[in-house]
Amino acid sequence: MAFEALGRHAVPGPWVESAAYLPRALGREVEGIATVAVPPHVPHALDADVADEVYVGSTLTTDVGARLASVDPARRLFEVAGEGEVDEAAFDLAVLATAAQAPRRRRAGARRLGDLCQAAQAVRP
């Protein structure tokens, strides 16, 4: 339910990474903001420039590269270097959390677009 609520409100940030993948992969909660790249499926890390910890798989890295362009300008993706093992159970949990967010996020975006259209109609003569 928590990830559905995050999606409904279109909350930005590496929530799936910090609250789903990494706690399962590391066997502990993470402090602050953490992000992860899980190549080849997730080759870049979200918000790596502001994260307290950046991982590749389950291995901590400090090698954060350039910011990359994204279809979604709110998603700040970064190249990261390093090698780490992919935790399959953690990956499956992260996929489930992302799936819970997705429909809500689309609805939130559609609702916001509808609100903007109504506001624009209200100011037209």
Backbone as CSV, one residue per row, in Angstrom:
resi,resn,N_x,N_y,N_z,CA_x,CA_y,CA_z,C_x,C_y,C_z
1,MET,0.803,-1.184,0.000,0.000,0.000,0.000,0.856,1.263,0.000
2,ALA,2.006,1.198,0.643,2.862,2.379,0.702,3.306,2.807,-0.692
3,PHE,3.670,1.857,-1.530,4.126,2.220,-2.869,2.976,2.677,-3.757
4,GLU,1.768,2.192,-3.494,0.610,2.715,-4.215,0.404,4.183,-3.866
5,ALA,0.557,4.526,-2.583,0.397,5.919,-2.153,1.496,6.798,-2.744
6,LEU,2.715,6.304,-2.786,3.804,7.073,-3.407,3.496,7.342,-4.869
7,GLY,2.971,6.342,-5.561,2.606,6.520,-6.964,1.443,7.474,-7.135
8,ARG,0.441,7.366,-6.260,-0.731,8.230,-6.356,-0.346,9.692,-6.244
9,HIS,0.621,9.989,-5.401,1.046,11.371,-5.199,2.266,11.741,-6.039
10,ALA,2.684,10.822,-6.904,3.826,11.043,-7.802,5.041,11.570,-7.042
11,VAL,5.354,10.922,-5.938,6.476,11.336,-5.097,7.787,10.983,-5.802
12,PRO,8.662,11.969,-5.996,9.926,11.689,-6.676,10.956,11.066,-5.730
13,GLY,11.987,10.513,-6.311,13.094,9.997,-5.517,13.235,8.492,-5.606
14,PRO,14.355,7.998,-5.116,14.654,6.560,-5.215,14.004,5.740,-4.094
15,TRP,12.679,5.772,-4.008,11.967,5.028,-2.964,12.072,3.527,-3.153
16,VAL,11.912,3.067,-4.373,12.007,1.622,-4.620,13.399,1.132,-4.239
17,GLU,14.397,1.902,-4.588,15.770,1.524,-4.300,16.044,1.523,-2.796
18,SER,15.623,2.604,-2.115,15.919,2.774,-0.686,15.079,1.886,0.223
19,ALA,13.834,1.642,-0.157,12.924,0.940,0.745,12.583,-0.482,0.325
20,ALA,12.909,-0.862,-0.902,12.581,-2.215,-1.351,13.844,-3.013,-1.692
21,TYR,14.584,-2.561,-2.708,15.730,-3.367,-3.165,16.845,-3.451,-2.127
22,LEU,17.359,-2.314,-1.701,18.550,-2.328,-0.852,18.352,-2.976,0.515
23,PRO,17.273,-2.725,1.231,17.125,-3.427,2.509,17.129,-4.947,2.359
24,ARG,16.512,-5.429,1.290,16.492,-6.885,1.055,17.885,-7.379,0.641
25,ALA,18.539,-6.647,-0.258,19.854,-7.078,-0.761,20.944,-6.989,0.314
26,LEU,20.867,-5.960,1.146,21.910,-5.749,2.165,21.593,-6.443,3.487
27,GLY,20.325,-6.789,3.681,19.938,-7.412,4.940,19.817,-6.414,6.077
28,ARG,19.655,-5.140,5.733,19.518,-4.085,6.748,18.853,-2.875,6.103
29,GLU,18.292,-2.017,6.941,17.740,-0.759,6.452,18.887,0.159,6.038
30,VAL,18.635,1.034,5.118,19.647,2.015,4.723,19.372,3.328,5.448
31,GLU,20.419,4.056,5.736,20.302,5.359,6.380,20.186,6.429,5.307
32,GLY,19.239,7.327,5.440,19.118,8.432,4.488,18.636,7.971,3.128
33,ILE,19.149,8.654,2.103,18.762,8.360,0.720,19.810,7.440,0.112
34,ALA,19.354,6.344,-0.456,20.267,5.419,-1.132,19.685,5.085,-2.496
35,THR,20.560,4.806,-3.429,20.126,4.436,-4.776,20.997,3.295,-5.278
36,VAL,20.543,2.673,-6.348,21.251,1.495,-6.838,21.095,1.374,-8.350
37,ALA,22.128,0.873,-8.985,22.068,0.433,-10.379,22.163,-1.090,-10.344
38,VAL,21.349,-1.731,-11.149,21.326,-3.197,-11.198,21.435,-3.619,-12.656
39,PRO,22.656,-3.514,-13.230,22.820,-3.876,-14.639,22.512,-5.358,-14.862
40,PRO,21.991,-5.734,-16.001,21.722,-4.928,-17.184,20.328,-4.302,-17.189
41,HIS,19.458,-4.710,-16.267,18.077,-4.225,-16.287,17.947,-2.764,-15.882
42,VAL,18.713,-2.349,-14.902,18.686,-0.969,-14.408,20.140,-0.476,-14.409
43,PRO,20.640,-0.035,-15.566,22.071,0.279,-15.674,22.484,1.619,-15.067
44,HIS,21.520,2.468,-14.727,21.839,3.796,-14.206,21.193,3.984,-12.843
45,ALA,21.769,4.868,-12.035,21.255,5.109,-10.687,20.453,6.407,-10.651
46,LEU,19.295,6.353,-10.030,18.413,7.506,-9.893,18.907,8.396,-8.742
47,ASP,18.999,9.698,-9.001,19.365,10.694,-7.981,20.687,10.394,-7.285
48,ALA,21.639,9.843,-8.014,22.932,9.494,-7.419,23.708,10.712,-6.932
49,ASP,23.396,11.874,-7.482,24.121,13.085,-7.068,23.720,13.570,-5.677
50,VAL,22.556,13.198,-5.204,22.102,13.633,-3.882,21.985,12.480,-2.885
51,ALA,22.217,11.269,-3.335,22.096,10.105,-2.452,23.249,10.055,-1.456
52,ASP,22.935,9.587,-0.252,23.961,9.389,0.765,24.817,8.163,0.449
53,GLU,24.194,7.165,-0.162,24.896,5.940,-0.551,24.455,5.543,-1.952
54,VAL,25.418,5.105,-2.765,25.146,4.644,-4.127,25.714,3.236,-4.257
55,TYR,24.910,2.328,-4.776,25.316,0.936,-4.906,25.227,0.491,-6.360
56,VAL,26.050,-0.491,-6.696,25.894,-1.266,-7.915,25.626,-2.677,-7.420
57,GLY,24.403,-3.140,-7.644,23.995,-4.402,-7.027,23.968,-4.200,-5.524
58,SER,24.745,-4.980,-4.813,24.815,-4.822,-3.359,26.169,-4.291,-2.910
59,THR,26.929,-3.708,-3.841,28.263,-3.192,-3.534,28.265,-1.674,-3.555
60,LEU,28.719,-1.074,-2.475,28.804,0.376,-2.368,29.830,0.910,-3.368
61,THR,29.493,2.022,-4.025,30.421,2.653,-4.961,30.469,4.149,-4.710
62,THR,31.578,4.761,-5.052,31.707,6.216,-4.971,31.934,6.796,-6.357
63,ASP,31.909,5.939,-7.364,32.199,6.368,-8.732,30.912,6.731,-9.470
64,VAL,30.446,7.955,-9.235,29.242,8.460,-9.894,29.665,9.303,-11.084
65,GLY,29.155,8.968,-12.235,29.534,9.661,-13.461,28.563,10.760,-13.840
66,ALA,28.421,10.960,-15.119,27.638,12.062,-15.677,26.138,11.813,-15.555
67,ARG,25.414,12.932,-15.492,23.960,12.862,-15.537,23.549,12.579,-16.980
68,LEU,22.547,11.739,-17.137,22.091,11.330,-18.459,20.721,11.922,-18.769
69,ALA,20.441,12.083,-20.034,19.126,12.559,-20.456,18.104,11.439,-20.246
70,SER,16.883,11.842,-19.948,15.808,10.880,-19.748,14.551,11.393,-20.433
71,VAL,13.682,10.488,-20.815,12.399,10.876,-21.385,11.618,11.697,-20.356
72,ASP,11.759,11.341,-19.087,11.096,12.046,-17.991,12.108,12.993,-17.348
73,PRO,11.960,14.298,-17.533,12.948,15.232,-16.987,13.027,15.218,-15.463
74,ALA,12.017,14.674,-14.793,12.061,14.582,-13.332,12.936,13.422,-12.862
75,ARG,13.216,12.477,-13.744,14.074,11.333,-13.379,15.517,11.697,-13.662
76,ARG,16.284,11.894,-12.624,17.690,12.294,-12.740,18.558,11.037,-12.680
77,LEU,18.922,10.548,-13.851,19.677,9.310,-13.972,21.166,9.594,-14.106
78,PHE,21.986,8.741,-13.499,23.429,8.915,-13.517,24.136,7.616,-13.856
79,GLU,25.242,7.765,-14.566,26.127,6.627,-14.795,26.828,6.325,-13.479
80,VAL,27.007,5.052,-13.187,27.790,4.644,-12.025,28.700,3.504,-12.445
81,ALA,29.852,3.430,-11.822,30.808,2.379,-12.157,30.988,1.464,-10.952
82,GLY,31.243,0.235,-11.241,31.467,-0.742,-10.190,30.834,-2.060,-10.574
83,GLU,31.120,-3.048,-9.785,30.555,-4.368,-10.014,29.953,-4.861,-8.722
84,GLY,28.788,-5.414,-8.834,28.121,-5.961,-7.664,27.181,-7.063,-8.080
85,GLU,26.910,-7.939,-7.152,26.003,-9.049,-7.416,24.558,-8.571,-7.356
86,VAL,23.755,-9.071,-8.266,22.328,-8.779,-8.257,21.645,-9.766,-7.315
87,ASP,20.883,-9.249,-6.381,20.102,-10.089,-5.477,18.745,-10.300,-6.148
88,GLU,18.498,-11.510,-6.615,17.288,-11.798,-7.395,16.018,-11.559,-6.586
89,ALA,16.009,-11.950,-5.318,14.820,-11.743,-4.485,14.566,-10.249,-4.277
90,ALA,15.635,-9.486,-4.064,15.499,-8.030,-3.903,15.021,-7.400,-5.205
91,PHE,15.529,-7.895,-6.330,15.110,-7.371,-7.627,13.618,-7.632,-7.854
92,ASP,13.171,-8.834,-7.525,11.746,-9.164,-7.680,10.878,-8.272,-6.793
93,LEU,11.330,-8.007,-5.571,10.591,-7.127,-4.669,10.530,-5.702,-5.235
94,ALA,11.635,-5.237,-5.808,11.672,-3.894,-6.408,10.741,-3.807,-7.618
95,VAL,10.681,-4.866,-8.407,9.766,-4.896,-9.551,8.323,-4.816,-9.059
96,LEU,8.004,-5.542,-8.004,6.660,-5.512,-7.430,6.324,-4.108,-6.906
97,ALA,7.270,-3.470,-6.227,7.049,-2.116,-5.703,6.851,-1.117,-6.843
98,THR,7.620,-1.262,-7.907,7.470,-0.383,-9.070,6.109,-0.588,-9.726
99,ALA,5.675,-1.834,-9.817,4.369,-2.126,-10.400,3.247,-1.513,-9.566
100,ALA,3.414,-1.477,-8.263,2.399,-0.867,-7.393,2.329,0.642,-7.609
101,GLN,3.470,1.254,-7.876,3.519,2.705,-8.100,2.956,3.106,-9.457
102,ALA,3.222,2.338,-10.473,2.989,2.756,-11.856,1.557,3.185,-12.178
103,PRO,0.530,2.384,-11.907,-0.818,2.824,-12.292,-1.232,4.092,-11.559
104,ARG,-0.837,4.209,-10.305,-1.185,5.381,-9.516,-0.477,6.615,-10.058
105,ARG,0.776,6.446,-10.455,1.541,7.573,-10.975,0.925,8.074,-12.284
106,ARG,0.505,7.150,-13.136,-0.137,7.557,-14.389,-1.442,8.290,-14.109
107,ARG,-2.221,7.764,-13.175,-3.477,8.432,-12.833,-3.231,9.803,-12.243
108,ALA,-2.203,9.920,-11.396,-1.883,11.226,-10.796,-1.489,12.219,-11.877
109,GLY,-0.704,11.770,-12.853,-0.311,12.647,-13.957,-1.504,13.048,-14.800
110,ALA,-2.386,12.103,-15.068,-3.582,12.405,-15.856,-4.501,13.360,-15.104
111,ARG,-4.615,13.152,-13.794,-5.448,14.042,-12.985,-4.888,15.458,-12.998
112,ARG,-3.582,15.578,-12.872,-2.944,16.909,-12.882,-3.140,17.585,-14.236
113,LEU,-2.998,16.833,-15.305,-3.213,17.379,-16.640,-4.657,17.863,-16.802
114,GLY,-5.600,17.092,-16.304,-6.998,17.497,-16.351,-7.244,18.777,-15.564
115,ASP,-6.622,18.883,-14.386,-6.754,20.098,-13.574,-6.197,21.313,-14.306
116,LEU,-5.060,21.143,-14.961,-4.453,22.249,-15.705,-5.341,22.681,-16.871
117,CYS,-5.936,21.698,-17.547,-6.828,22.025,-18.665,-8.056,22.787,-18.180
118,GLN,-8.627,22.364,-17.059,-9.785,23.067,-16.512,-9.416,24.490,-16.098
119,ALA,-8.253,24.651,-15.491,-7.808,25.978,-15.077,-7.605,26.887,-16.301
120,ALA,-7.049,26.314,-17.363,-6.833,27.093,-18.582,-8.167,27.494,-19.204
121,GLN,-9.146,26.601,-19.171,-10.479,26.930,-19.713,-11.141,28.033,-18.897
122,ALA,-10.913,28.037,-17.589,-11.552,29.013,-16.714,-11.055,30.444,-16.974
123,VAL,-9.825,30.598,-17.445,-9.294,31.937,-17.673,-9.515,32.429,-19.101
124,ARG,-9.988,31.563,-19.963,-10.260,31.973,-21.352,-11.556,32.775,-21.415
125,PRO,-11.581,33.802,-22.263,-12.802,34.613,-22.386,-13.906,33.868,-23.117
